[in-house]
């Protein structure tokens, strides 16, 4: 029997991965999953309320009246919340499906691994809220990402966005994935590294590509 404990899964990955791998039954699965989505909703609603991430709206809609601006800003905030929930569901399901497809273990256990990943990303987002508000840090100046280093190394948008996507927390999440997938899949260290790092690199490349497309021009 394995009971899902999110913080313990982050603090003791080696022990937890062994317990999860050997468990014939898991409890607390749906409860922790719903809690994660609820916390995601609260955090994204808070960032939207504080105006974090709505720079595009502020820049593009200054010519509108106050009523029109507030209405569109509210719609944009609602979109931020919906997008955050959708992104969390994507992070939970798609990687877990991929890791499950290359192993013989239960899919549910890989979803639990992704619960840990979402928890890490939420911790990063919560920490960044006061930094963004009180220090006015843009995305490229995220103190936990390599975006700052990237600005000194290159002016190429693609490479710069790649550095921006890479943060200490995301590296932590990938390392955690590696530890769990290695135990759950029973594969060698090299095979696990290729699977986990390769998959995350593909996701980062897709994210960077979508960012570089400058979707603001489609509005």
C-alpha positions as protocol buffer text, in pm:
chain_id: "A"
residue {
  index: 1
  type: UNK
  ca { x: 0 y: 0 z: 0 }
}
residue {
  index: 2
  type: UNK
  ca { x: 137 y: 340 z: -98 }
}
residue {
  index: 3
  type: UNK
  ca { x: -23 y: 665 z: 18 }
}
residue {
  index: 4
  type: UNK
  ca { x: 51 y: 966 z: -203 }
}
residue {
  index: 5
  type: UNK
  ca { x: 250 y: 1228 z: -9 }
}
residue {
  index: 6
  type: UNK
  ca { x: 358 y: 1513 z: -234 }
}
residue {
  index: 7
  type: UNK
  ca { x: 620 y: 1681 z: -16 }
}
residue {
  index: 8
  type: UNK
  ca { x: 769 y: 1352 z: 96 }
}
residue {
  index: 9
  type: UNK
  ca { x: 795 y: 1250 z: -267 }
}
residue {
  index: 10
  type: UNK
  ca { x: 1007 y: 1560 z: -328 }
}
residue {
  index: 11
  type: UNK
  ca { x: 1225 y: 1522 z: -19 }
}
residue {
  index: 12
  type: UNK
  ca { x: 1284 y: 1147 z: -34 }
}
residue {
  index: 13
  type: UNK
  ca { x: 1271 y: 1042 z: -401 }
}
residue {
  index: 14
  type: UNK
  ca { x: 1494 y: 737 z: -359 }
}
residue {
  index: 15
  type: UNK
  ca { x: 1288 y: 585 z: -78 }
}
residue {
  index: 16
  type: UNK
  ca { x: 953 y: 693 z: -225 }
}
residue {
  index: 17
  type: UNK
  ca { x: 1033 y: 554 z: -570 }
}
residue {
  index: 18
  type: UNK
  ca { x: 1110 y: 214 z: -420 }
}
residue {
  index: 19
  type: UNK
  ca { x: 789 y: 217 z: -218 }
}
residue {
  index: 20
  type: UNK
  ca { x: 586 y: 326 z: -521 }
}
residue {
  index: 21
  type: UNK
  ca { x: 743 y: 62 z: -743 }
}
residue {
  index: 22
  type: UNK
  ca { x: 665 y: -222 z: -499 }
}
residue {
  index: 23
  type: UNK
  ca { x: 316 y: -103 z: -402 }
}
residue {
  index: 24
  type: UNK
  ca { x: 27 y: -319 z: -519 }
}
residue {
  index: 25
  type: UNK
  ca { x: -224 y: -48 z: -436 }
}
residue {
  index: 26
  type: UNK
  ca { x: -212 y: 331 z: -404 }
}
residue {
  index: 27
  type: UNK
  ca { x: -438 y: 554 z: -194 }
}
residue {
  index: 28
  type: UNK
  ca { x: -488 y: 930 z: -192 }
}
residue {
  index: 29
  type: UNK
  ca { x: -449 y: 939 z: -569 }
}
residue {
  index: 30
  type: UNK
  ca { x: -763 y: 1130 z: -666 }
}
residue {
  index: 31
  type: UNK
  ca { x: -754 y: 1346 z: -354 }
}
residue {
  index: 32
  type: UNK
  ca { x: -401 y: 1472 z: -423 }
}
residue {
  index: 33
  type: UNK
  ca { x: -473 y: 1517 z: -792 }
}
residue {
  index: 34
  type: UNK
  ca { x: -777 y: 1734 z: -722 }
}
residue {
  index: 35
  type: UNK
  ca { x: -584 y: 1930 z: -459 }
}
residue {
  index: 36
  type: UNK
  ca { x: -311 y: 2005 z: -712 }
}
residue {
  index: 37
  type: UNK
  ca { x: -563 y: 2132 z: -965 }
}
residue {
  index: 38
  type: UNK
  ca { x: -735 y: 2343 z: -697 }
}
residue {
  index: 39
  type: UNK
  ca { x: -404 y: 2497 z: -587 }
}
residue {
  index: 40
  type: UNK
  ca { x: -318 y: 2561 z: -952 }
}
residue {
  index: 41
  type: UNK
  ca { x: -650 y: 2742 z: -992 }
}
residue {
  index: 42
  type: UNK
  ca { x: -586 y: 2957 z: -682 }
}
residue {
  index: 43
  type: UNK
  ca { x: -229 y: 3046 z: -780 }
}
residue {
  index: 44
  type: UNK
  ca { x: -321 y: 3128 z: -1141 }
}
residue {
  index: 45
  type: UNK
  ca { x: -621 y: 3334 z: -1026 }
}
residue {
  index: 46
  type: UNK
  ca { x: -395 y: 3525 z: -786 }
}
residue {
  index: 47
  type: UNK
  ca { x: -138 y: 3600 z: -1055 }
}
residue {
  index: 48
  type: UNK
  ca { x: -415 y: 3711 z: -1291 }
}
residue {
  index: 49
  type: UNK
  ca { x: -569 y: 3934 z: -1020 }
}
residue {
  index: 50
  type: UNK
  ca { x: -229 y: 4094 z: -953 }
}
residue {
  index: 51
  type: UNK
  ca { x: -185 y: 4160 z: -1324 }
}
residue {
  index: 52
  type: UNK
  ca { x: 112 y: 3927 z: -1367 }
}
residue {
  index: 53
  type: UNK
  ca { x: 138 y: 3814 z: -1727 }
}
residue {
  index: 54
  type: UNK
  ca { x: -111 y: 4065 z: -1869 }
}
residue {
  index: 55
  type: UNK
  ca { x: 156 y: 4296 z: -2011 }
}
residue {
  index: 56
  type: UNK
  ca { x: 25 y: 4218 z: -2360 }
}
residue {
  index: 57
  type: UNK
  ca { x: -322 y: 4346 z: -2270 }
}
residue {
  index: 58
  type: UNK
  ca { x: -184 y: 4660 z: -2108 }
}
residue {
  index: 59
  type: UNK
  ca { x: 37 y: 4736 z: -2408 }
}
residue {
  index: 60
  type: UNK
  ca { x: -217 y: 4670 z: -2680 }
}
residue {
  index: 61
  type: UNK
  ca { x: -540 y: 4803 z: -2529 }
}
residue {
  index: 62
  type: UNK
  ca { x: -448 y: 5139 z: -2382 }
}
residue {
  index: 63
  type: UNK
  ca { x: -659 y: 5312 z: -2646 }
}
residue {
  index: 64
  type: UNK
  ca { x: -980 y: 5153 z: -2516 }
}
residue {
  index: 65
  type: UNK
  ca { x: -1214 y: 5300 z: -2260 }
}
residue {
  index: 66
  type: UNK
  ca { x: -1185 y: 5191 z: -1896 }
}
residue {
  index: 67
  type: UNK
  ca { x: -1497 y: 4976 z: -1922 }
}
residue {
  index: 68
  type: UNK
  ca { x: -1376 y: 4800 z: -2237 }
}
residue {
  index: 69
  type: UNK
  ca { x: -1027 y: 4759 z: -2096 }
}
residue {
  index: 70
  type: UNK
  ca { x: -1151 y: 4604 z: -1770 }
}
residue {
  index: 71
  type: UNK
  ca { x: -1385 y: 4370 z: -1957 }
}
residue {
  index: 72
  type: UNK
  ca { x: -1110 y: 4244 z: -2187 }
}
residue {
  index: 73
  type: UNK
  ca { x: -864 y: 4224 z: -1897 }
}
residue {
  index: 74
  type: UNK
  ca { x: -1113 y: 4006 z: -1708 }
}
residue {
  index: 75
  type: UNK
  ca { x: -1151 y: 3777 z: -2009 }
}
residue {
  index: 76
  type: UNK
  ca { x: -773 y: 3758 z: -2039 }
}
residue {
  index: 77
  type: UNK
  ca { x: -744 y: 3671 z: -1669 }
}
residue {
  index: 78
  type: UNK
  ca { x: -1004 y: 3396 z: -1708 }
}
residue {
  index: 79
  type: UNK
  ca { x: -805 y: 3266 z: -2003 }
}
residue {
  index: 80
  type: UNK
  ca { x: -491 y: 3259 z: -1787 }
}
residue {
  index: 81
  type: UNK
  ca { x: -667 y: 3048 z: -1525 }
}
residue {
  index: 82
  type: UNK
  ca { x: -806 y: 2806 z: -1784 }
}
residue {
  index: 83
  type: UNK
  ca { x: -467 y: 2781 z: -1953 }
}
residue {
  index: 84
  type: UNK
  ca { x: -294 y: 2706 z: -1621 }
}
residue {
  index: 85
  type: UNK
  ca { x: -539 y: 2424 z: -1546 }
}
residue {
  index: 86
  type: UNK
  ca { x: -499 y: 2285 z: -1899 }
}
residue {
  index: 87
  type: UNK
  ca { x: -119 y: 2307 z: -1873 }
}
residue {
  index: 88
  type: UNK
  ca { x: -122 y: 2119 z: -1541 }
}
residue {
  index: 89
  type: UNK
  ca { x: -341 y: 1846 z: -1690 }
}
residue {
  index: 90
  type: UNK
  ca { x: -103 y: 1823 z: -1986 }
}
residue {
  index: 91
  type: UNK
  ca { x: 201 y: 1793 z: -1757 }
}
residue {
  index: 92
  type: UNK
  ca { x: 27 y: 1521 z: -1555 }
}
residue {
  index: 93
  type: UNK
  ca { x: -103 y: 1311 z: -1844 }
}
residue {
  index: 94
  type: UNK
  ca { x: 124 y: 1338 z: -2150 }
}
residue {
  index: 95
  type: UNK
  ca { x: 464 y: 1267 z: -1990 }
}
residue {
  index: 96
  type: UNK
  ca { x: 314 y: 990 z: -1776 }
}
residue {
  index: 97
  type: UNK
  ca { x: 167 y: 827 z: -2087 }
}
residue {
  index: 98
  type: UNK
  ca { x: 503 y: 845 z: -2260 }
}
residue {
  index: 99
  type: UNK
  ca { x: 698 y: 698 z: -1966 }
}
residue {
  index: 100
  type: UNK
  ca { x: 432 y: 429 z: -1920 }
}
residue {
  index: 101
  type: UNK
  ca { x: 459 y: 335 z: -2289 }
}
residue {
  index: 102
  type: UNK
  ca { x: 826 y: 242 z: -2250 }
}
residue {
  index: 103
  type: UNK
  ca { x: 781 y: 35 z: -1934 }
}
residue {
  index: 104
  type: UNK
  ca { x: 568 y: -243 z: -1785 }
}
residue {
  index: 105
  type: UNK
  ca { x: 460 y: -62 z: -1471 }
}
residue {
  index: 106
  type: UNK
  ca { x: 116 y: 80 z: -1396 }
}
residue {
  index: 107
  type: UNK
  ca { x: 26 y: 411 z: -1562 }
}
residue {
  index: 108
  type: UNK
  ca { x: -116 y: 542 z: -1236 }
}
residue {
  index: 109
  type: UNK
  ca { x: 230 y: 537 z: -1078 }
}
residue {
  index: 110
  type: UNK
  ca { x: 371 y: 758 z: -1351 }
}
residue {
  index: 111
  type: UNK
  ca { x: 84 y: 1002 z: -1299 }
}
residue {
  index: 112
  type: UNK
  ca { x: 191 y: 1022 z: -933 }
}
residue {
  index: 113
  type: UNK
  ca { x: 543 y: 1105 z: -1051 }
}
residue {
  index: 114
  type: UNK
  ca { x: 396 y: 1391 z: -1253 }
}
residue {
  index: 115
  type: UNK
  ca { x: 207 y: 1507 z: -942 }
}
residue {
  index: 116
  type: UNK
  ca { x: 551 y: 1569 z: -794 }
}
residue {
  index: 117
  type: UNK
  ca { x: 658 y: 1760 z: -1106 }
}
residue {
  index: 118
  type: UNK
  ca { x: 350 y: 1985 z: -1095 }
}
residue {
  index: 119
  type: UNK
  ca { x: 418 y: 2049 z: -725 }
}
residue {
  index: 120
  type: UNK
  ca { x: 771 y: 2170 z: -809 }
}
residue {
  index: 121
  type: UNK
  ca { x: 642 y: 2402 z: -1082 }
}
residue {
  index: 122
  type: UNK
  ca { x: 380 y: 2541 z: -844 }
}
residue {
  index: 123
  type: UNK
  ca { x: 648 y: 2611 z: -584 }
}
residue {
  index: 124
  type: UNK
  ca { x: 843 y: 2805 z: -846 }
}
residue {
  index: 125
  type: UNK
  ca { x: 536 y: 3003 z: -949 }
}
residue {
  index: 126
  type: UNK
  ca { x: 446 y: 3091 z: -590 }
}
residue {
  index: 127
  type: UNK
  ca { x: 802 y: 3208 z: -513 }
}
residue {
  index: 128
  type: UNK
  ca { x: 807 y: 3422 z: -828 }
}
residue {
  index: 129
  type: UNK
  ca { x: 487 y: 3611 z: -737 }
}
residue {
  index: 130
  type: UNK
  ca { x: 642 y: 3843 z: -472 }
}
residue {
  index: 131
  type: UNK
  ca { x: 961 y: 3879 z: -678 }
}
residue {
  index: 132
  type: UNK
  ca { x: 761 y: 3986 z: -983 }
}
residue {
  index: 133
  type: UNK
  ca { x: 548 y: 4232 z: -785 }
}
residue {
  index: 134
  type: UNK
  ca { x: 810 y: 4396 z: -564 }
}
residue {
  index: 135
  type: UNK
  ca { x: 1110 y: 4374 z: -800 }
}
residue {
  index: 136
  type: UNK
  ca { x: 928 y: 4401 z: -1131 }
}
residue {
  index: 137
  type: UNK
  ca { x: 1115 y: 4109 z: -1284 }
}
residue {
  index: 138
  type: UNK
  ca { x: 1025 y: 4018 z: -1644 }
}
residue {
  index: 139
  type: UNK
  ca { x: 1041 y: 3657 z: -1763 }
}
residue {
  index: 140
  type: UNK
  ca { x: 1394 y: 3687 z: -1900 }
}
residue {
  index: 141
  type: UNK
  ca { x: 1513 y: 3811 z: -1559 }
}
residue {
  index: 142
  type: UNK
  ca { x: 1365 y: 3520 z: -1364 }
}
residue {
  index: 143
  type: UNK
  ca { x: 1640 y: 3470 z: -1104 }
}
residue {
  index: 144
  type: UNK
  ca { x: 1584 y: 3094 z: -1113 }
}
residue {
  index: 145
  type: UNK
  ca { x: 1620 y: 3061 z: -1490 }
}
residue {
  index: 146
  type: UNK
  ca { x: 1921 y: 3083 z: -1719 }
}
residue {
  index: 147
  type: UNK
  ca { x: 1758 y: 3370 z: -1907 }
}
residue {
  index: 148
  type: UNK
  ca { x: 1985 y: 3624 z: -1738 }
}
residue {
  index: 149
  type: UNK
  ca { x: 2294 y: 3430 z: -1846 }
}
residue {
  index: 150
  type: UNK
  ca { x: 2148 y: 3395 z: -2194 }
}
residue {
  index: 151
  type: UNK
  ca { x: 2117 y: 3773 z: -2229 }
}
residue {
  index: 152
  type: UNK
  ca { x: 2493 y: 3807 z: -2181 }
}
residue {
  index: 153
  type: UNK
  ca { x: 2575 y: 3525 z: -2421 }
}
residue {
  index: 154
  type: UNK
  ca { x: 2352 y: 3594 z: -2720 }
}
residue {
  index: 155
  type: UNK
  ca { x: 2082 y: 3814 z: -2869 }
}
residue {
  index: 156
  type: UNK
  ca { x: 1934 y: 3528 z: -3072 }
}
residue {
  index: 157
  type: UNK
  ca { x: 1565 y: 3499 z: -2978 }
}
residue {
  index: 158
  type: UNK
  ca { x: 1551 y: 3121 z: -3012 }
}
residue {
  index: 159
  type: UNK
  ca { x: 1854 y: 3053 z: -2794 }
}
residue {
  index: 160
  type: UNK
  ca { x: 1747 y: 3322 z: -2546 }
}
residue {
  index: 161
  type: UNK
  ca { x: 1399 y: 3171 z: -2509 }
}
residue {
  index: 162
  type: UNK
  ca { x: 1556 y: 2828 z: -2463 }
}
residue {
  index: 163
  type: UNK
  ca { x: 1766 y: 2962 z: -2175 }
}
residue {
  index: 164
  type: UNK
  ca { x: 1457 y: 3131 z: -2032 }
}
residue {
  index: 165
  type: UNK
  ca { x: 1261 y: 2805 z: -2031 }
}
residue {
  index: 166
  type: UNK
  ca { x: 1541 y: 2634 z: -1839 }
}
residue {
  index: 167
  type: UNK
  ca { x: 1526 y: 2707 z: -1466 }
}
residue {
  index: 168
  type: UNK
  ca { x: 1663 y: 2551 z: -1149 }
}
residue {
  index: 169
  type: UNK
  ca { x: 1315 y: 2424 z: -1067 }
}
residue {
  index: 170
  type: UNK
  ca { x: 1271 y: 2261 z: -1408 }
}
residue {
  index: 171
  type: UNK
  ca { x: 1610 y: 2092 z: -1372 }
}
residue {
  index: 172
  type: UNK
  ca { x: 1495 y: 1969 z: -1030 }
}
residue {
  index: 173
  type: UNK
  ca { x: 1178 y: 1832 z: -1192 }
}
residue {
  index: 174
  type: UNK
  ca { x: 1376 y: 1650 z: -1464 }
}
residue {
  index: 175
  type: UNK
  ca { x: 1617 y: 1499 z: -1209 }
}
residue {
  index: 176
  type: UNK
  ca { x: 1318 y: 1385 z: -1002 }
}
residue {
  index: 177
  type: UNK
  ca { x: 1157 y: 1231 z: -1310 }
}
residue {
  index: 178
  type: UNK
  ca { x: 1481 y: 1049 z: -1385 }
}
residue {
  index: 179
  type: UNK
  ca { x: 1500 y: 897 z: -1037 }
}
residue {
  index: 180
  type: UNK
  ca { x: 1141 y: 774 z: -1041 }
}
residue {
  index: 181
  type: UNK
  ca { x: 1134 y: 654 z: -1401 }
}
residue {
  index: 182
  type: UNK
  ca { x: 1459 y: 462 z: -1353 }
}
residue {
  index: 183
  type: UNK
  ca { x: 1314 y: 265 z: -1060 }
}
residue {
  index: 184
  type: UNK
  ca { x: 964 y: 223 z: -1205 }
}
residue {
  index: 185
  type: UNK
  ca { x: 1079 y: 119 z: -1552 }
}
residue {
  index: 186
  type: UNK
  ca { x: 1375 y: -92 z: -1441 }
}
residue {
  index: 187
  type: UNK
  ca { x: 1585 y: 49 z: -1724 }
}
residue {
  index: 188
  type: UNK
  ca { x: 1955 y: 133 z: -1708 }
}
residue {
  index: 189
  type: UNK
  ca { x: 2077 y: 477 z: -1606 }
}
residue {
  index: 190
  type: UNK
  ca { x: 2172 y: 563 z: -1966 }
}
residue {
  index: 191
  type: UNK
  ca { x: 1841 y: 446 z: -2113 }
}
residue {
  index: 192
  type: UNK
  ca { x: 1646 y: 637 z: -1849 }
}
residue {
  index: 193
  type: UNK
  ca { x: 1849 y: 954 z: -1907 }
}
residue {
  index: 194
  type: UNK
  ca { x: 1790 y: 936 z: -2283 }
}
residue {
  index: 195
  type: UNK
  ca { x: 1416 y: 882 z: -2234 }
}
residue {
  index: 196
  type: UNK
  ca { x: 1362 y: 1154 z: -1972 }
}
residue {
  index: 197
  type: UNK
  ca { x: 1601 y: 1420 z: -2105 }
}
residue {
  index: 198
  type: UNK
  ca { x: 1503 y: 1354 z: -2466 }
}
residue {
  index: 199
  type: UNK
  ca { x: 1133 y: 1390 z: -2393 }
}
residue {
  index: 200
  type: UNK
  ca { x: 1182 y: 1712 z: -2196 }
}
residue {
  index: 201
  type: UNK
  ca { x: 1404 y: 1858 z: -2468 }
}
residue {
  index: 202
  type: UNK
  ca { x: 1130 y: 1799 z: -2724 }
}
residue {
  index: 203
  type: UNK
  ca { x: 878 y: 1976 z: -2499 }
}
residue {
  index: 204
  type: UNK
  ca { x: 1114 y: 2270 z: -2452 }
}
residue {
  index: 205
  type: UNK
  ca { x: 1176 y: 2300 z: -2826 }
}
residue {
  index: 206
  type: UNK
  ca { x: 800 y: 2303 z: -2893 }
}
residue {
  index: 207
  type: UNK
  ca { x: 746 y: 2564 z: -2619 }
}
residue {
  index: 208
  type: UNK
  ca { x: 1023 y: 2786 z: -2754 }
}
residue {
  index: 209
  type: UNK
  ca { x: 884 y: 2753 z: -3108 }
}
residue {
  index: 210
  type: UNK
  ca { x: 535 y: 2859 z: -2994 }
}
residue {
  index: 211
  type: UNK
  ca { x: 682 y: 3154 z: -2804 }
}
residue {
  index: 212
  type: UNK
  ca { x: 890 y: 3270 z: -3099 }
}
residue {
  index: 213
  type: UNK
  ca { x: 582 y: 3261 z: -3324 }
}
residue {
  index: 214
  type: UNK
  ca { x: 469 y: 3576 z: -3141 }
}
residue {
  index: 215
  type: UNK
  ca { x: 101 y: 3488 z: -3111 }
}
residue {
  index: 216
  type: UNK
  ca { x: 25 y: 3848 z: -3024 }
}
residue {
  index: 217
  type: UNK
  ca { x: 34 y: 3926 z: -3395 }
}
residue {
  index: 218
  type: UNK
  ca { x: -263 y: 3694 z: -3445 }
}
residue {
  index: 219
  type: UNK
  ca { x: -491 y: 3893 z: -3215 }
}
